[in-house]
């Protein structure tokens, strides 16, 4: 199963390349909170300081939903 939150910059749709996805992935032998961005080919995610509170809140929520 997967639980997911999407944080997008103000005025951007959730499918924007700038949207950040925070999700629980429990497919790979245990639960992990995964942070990704649609166009993050190099594995890096640049976080705008104004978006950090929402991203942090999403990560905290997903960590809280993990069973471990």
Buried (B, 14 or more C-beta within 10 A) or exposed (E): EEBEBBBBEEEEEEEBEBBBBBBBBBEEEEBEBBBBBEEBEEEEEEEEEEBEEBBEEBBEBBEEEEEE
